Amino acid sequence: MKALAILTIGTTIHIEDVGGGSRTYEIVEHLPKGLVRCRATSKNDCPLQNLDERVTVICPQNNGVHLILSWIRESAGDGENIIVDAVGKMWFVERRRYFRLRGPDIKAHYAIVGKDGKLASGTASGLVWDLSGNGIALFVESRHTIRAKTTLHLVIVLPDKTRVGITGEVIRCAHQRQKKREYLLGIHFATIDDADRDKIIRYVIEEQLASMKR
């Protein structure tokens, strides 16, 4: 499969340079010789610094992500408008392997949401064991079992101190025998802003790319 078949006009992509800079772009035009014109969609990303070297184009799909080794041939407006030559190696990673991160060193704070929609008094914290754009697995210590279908208000704190607020539903609660009061909660994100989901996915992508380079 050729890269242009994936990099269609209107597609949102992420581009990472060799120095770890990352920025989100929209494909706006196909040019001769297989080049692609892209426009930045946000000014809050980490700017690309090494435009003369190879970059990685990250193109999310429903069932995974395509990674394409590429080069930036032209750049204008401090990298807001670029022309990409996506002619390098391309490979595909399944969603369950790529968009889910095992063992991130981050925490989440949570509170139970009552049937009346009000938060229960007091919050607790847990260690995130598994993270994706759709849900998390969370280690918690609790005197009481947090049963399936319980609604939680979550605040996930990413390593850069970004806080992401989410409403989640417990889909499973597994007691950990090693510790009497420790449970592993499987939580599906019931309500999350697209911008917050993008923050999580971007963090997972960056960690996955860093892991692949090590």
C-alpha positions in Angstrom: 0.0 0.0 0.0 1.3 3.4 -0.9 1.4 6.3 1.6 -0.8 8.5 -0.5 -3.6 6.0 -0.2 -3.6 6.6 3.5 -2.7 10.3 3.6 -5.9 11.5 2.1 -7.0 15.2 2.1 -8.6 16.1 5.4 -6.8 13.4 7.3 -5.4 14.4 10.7 -1.8 13.2 11.3 0.9 13.6 13.9 4.5 14.3 12.9 7.4 13.7 15.2 11.0 14.8 14.5 14.2 13.1 15.7 14.5 15.4 18.6 11.1 14.5 20.1 9.2 17.5 18.8 5.6 16.6 17.9 2.9 18.5 16.1 -0.6 17.8 14.7 -1.4 18.6 11.1 -4.2 18.3 8.6 -3.5 17.2 5.0 -4.8 19.9 2.7 -3.4 19.1 -0.7 -1.7 16.4 -2.8 1.1 17.8 -4.9 3.1 16.3 -7.9 5.8 13.7 -7.3 3.9 12.3 -4.3 4.3 15.3 -2.0 1.7 16.3 0.5 0.9 19.8 1.8 -0.1 20.0 5.5 -1.3 22.7 7.8 -0.9 22.7 11.6 -4.1 22.4 13.6 -2.8 23.7 16.9 -0.3 26.2 18.1 0.1 24.5 21.5 2.1 21.5 20.3 5.8 21.0 20.7 7.3 22.7 17.6 9.3 20.6 15.2 13.0 21.5 15.6 14.9 19.3 13.2 13.2 19.9 9.9 16.2 18.9 7.8 16.2 15.4 9.1 13.9 12.4 8.9 10.5 12.7 10.6 7.8 10.1 11.4 4.3 10.6 10.1 1.8 9.0 12.4 -1.6 8.3 10.8 -4.3 6.9 13.2 -6.8 4.5 11.7 -9.8 2.8 13.2 -8.0 -0.5 13.8 -4.5 0.9 14.5 -1.9 3.3 13.2 0.4 3.7 10.2 3.9 4.9 10.8 5.6 6.4 7.7 9.3 7.5 7.6 9.2 10.9 5.8 11.1 14.1 5.0 9.9 17.7 5.2 10.8 19.4 1.8 9.4 22.9 2.6 8.4 24.7 5.7 6.7 28.2 6.2 5.3 30.1 9.1 7.5 28.5 11.8 6.4 25.1 10.7 2.7 25.8 10.5 2.6 25.0 6.8 4.8 22.2 5.5 5.3 19.9 2.5 6.0 16.3 3.3 7.7 13.7 1.2 6.3 10.4 2.6 8.5 8.0 0.6 10.2 6.1 3.4 9.4 2.8 5.1 5.8 2.3 6.2 4.5 -0.1 8.7 1.2 -0.8 10.5 0.7 -1.4 14.3 -2.6 -2.8 15.6 -4.6 -0.5 17.8 -4.5 -2.9 20.8 -0.7 -2.8 20.6 -0.2 0.8 19.8 -2.9 3.0 21.4 -2.6 1.2 24.8 0.3 1.8 27.1 1.2 -0.7 29.8 2.7 0.5 33.1 2.9 4.3 32.7 4.2 6.0 35.8 1.2 8.2 36.3 -1.6 8.5 38.8 -5.3 9.2 38.7 -7.6 10.7 41.3 -11.2 9.4 41.5 -14.5 10.0 43.3 -17.7 7.9 43.1 -20.6 9.6 41.4 -23.9 8.9 43.1 -27.2 8.0 41.3 -28.2 11.7 41.8 -25.2 12.7 39.8 -23.4 14.2 42.8 -19.9 13.3 43.8 -19.4 11.3 47.0 -17.4 13.1 49.7 -13.7 12.6 49.5 -11.4 11.5 46.7 -8.9 8.7 46.4 -5.9 8.0 44.2 -4.8 5.0 42.2 -1.9 4.0 40.0 -2.6 3.7 36.3 -1.7 0.2 35.1 -3.0 0.4 31.5 -4.0 3.5 29.5 -5.7 4.2 26.2 -7.9 6.8 24.6 -11.0 4.8 25.6 -10.2 3.6 29.1 -7.8 2.7 31.9 -7.0 -0.1 34.3 -6.4 1.4 37.7 -4.9 -0.1 40.9 -6.7 1.2 43.9 -6.8 0.5 47.7 -10.3 0.5 49.1 -12.1 -0.9 52.1 -15.1 -1.7 49.9 -15.4 -3.4 46.6 -16.1 -0.9 43.8 -18.6 -2.8 41.8 -19.1 -3.0 38.0 -21.4 -0.2 36.6 -20.2 2.2 39.3 -19.7 5.7 37.8 -16.5 7.5 38.7 -15.2 11.0 38.1 -11.5 10.7 37.2 -8.7 13.2 37.0 -5.6 11.7 35.2 -2.4 13.5 35.8 0.0 13.1 32.9 3.8 13.4 33.3 3.8 17.0 32.1 1.3 17.8 34.9 -1.6 18.1 32.4 -4.8 17.1 34.2 -7.5 15.3 32.2 -11.0 15.1 33.7 -13.2 12.2 32.7 -16.4 10.4 33.7 -15.9 6.6 33.6 -17.8 3.5 34.2 -16.3 0.5 36.0 -16.6 -2.6 33.8 -14.7 -5.0 36.0 -13.2 -5.1 39.5 -10.6 -7.8 40.2 -9.4 -8.3 43.8 -5.6 -8.6 44.1 -4.8 -11.4 46.4 -1.3 -10.0 47.3 -2.9 -7.1 49.2 -6.2 -7.5 51.1 -7.7 -4.1 50.1 -6.2 -3.7 46.6 -8.3 -3.9 43.5 -7.6 -3.6 39.7 -10.4 -1.6 38.1 -11.2 -1.7 34.4 -12.8 1.6 33.6 -14.4 2.7 30.3 -14.4 6.4 29.5 -18.1 7.3 29.3 -17.7 11.0 28.9 -14.5 12.7 27.7 -13.8 15.8 25.6 -12.2 15.1 22.2 -9.4 17.5 23.2 -8.7 15.5 26.3 -8.8 12.2 24.5 -6.3 13.6 22.0 -4.0 14.5 24.9 -4.1 10.9 26.2 -3.5 9.4 22.7 -0.7 11.8 22.0 1.0 10.9 25.2 0.6 7.2 24.5 1.9 7.7 20.9 5.0 9.6 22.2 5.7 6.9 24.8 5.3 4.1 22.2 7.7 5.9 19.8 10.2 6.4 22.5 10.0 2.8 23.4 10.6 1.7 19.8 13.7 3.9 19.6 15.2 2.4 22.8 
